[in-house]
Amino acid sequence: MNLFWALDRVQRVVKAHGNCSVDELKQRLLDECLAMVEEDNRACRAIGQHGVQLLRSLKQSDTTNVLTHCNGG
């Protein structure tokens, strides 16, 4: 899911700036990719912060079992 989302964003940058020089287009693509990494980091951190609060609220014994999976949808 995240791969197709990222490819769509990159394609939009290319379509919007296709008439730029190669160096400028590469910089715009790099900027978009770095923005995606930052957004993903913020989202994952928020998931973790909310998750730890939930786990702490559910703790009823010395042992807590957790099954995790990809958050990609």
N, C-alpha and C positions, 0 to 999 in steps of 0.2 A: 504494500500500500504506500509506504513512504517513498519508495523508489519512483513510482509513477507520479506522485505529488511533486517530487523534486524535479523530475524530467519536465513536467509541465511548466514549472517556474523557470527553468533554464530556457526552454523553448520560447517562453514569453519575452525573456530578455533579448534573445537573438532576434525575434520578430520586431521588437520595439527599437532595436539599435543595430539592425543589420547593415545599415549604410555607414557605420563607424569604421574607423581603421581597425585592422586586426588587433593591434596592441590595445586600443581602447575597448574593443569588444571583449578581449580576454580579461581586462581589468573589471569590466562590468559583470562578467560571469563570475569572476573570483569574489567580487563584493557580494553578489547574490548568494553564492555558496557559503560564504562566511556568515551571512545573515541567517541562512537556513540552519547552520550548525548552532548558532547562538539561540535561535528560537527553539530548536530541539533540546538544547541543554536546559533552557528555562522550563520547558514543559516536563522534561524528565525529573528535574529537581522538584517541581511542584507535585508530581505524582509521588515521589519519594517522601516528601514532607507530609502530604495527606495520608499516605500509606502508613507511615510510622505512628501517626496519631491514632489511626484506626487499630493497628496492631496492639498498641499500648492499651487502648480501651477494651480490647477483647481478651487480654491476658488474664487467665483464671488459674493458672498453675505455673510451675517452674519451667515447663516445656511448652513451646508454641511451635507448631508445624505450619510452614508456609509453602504453598505451591505457586510458583511464578510462571508467567508466560510473556511473550512479546506484547508490548503495548501498541503495536502498529495497527490495531484495528481488527 
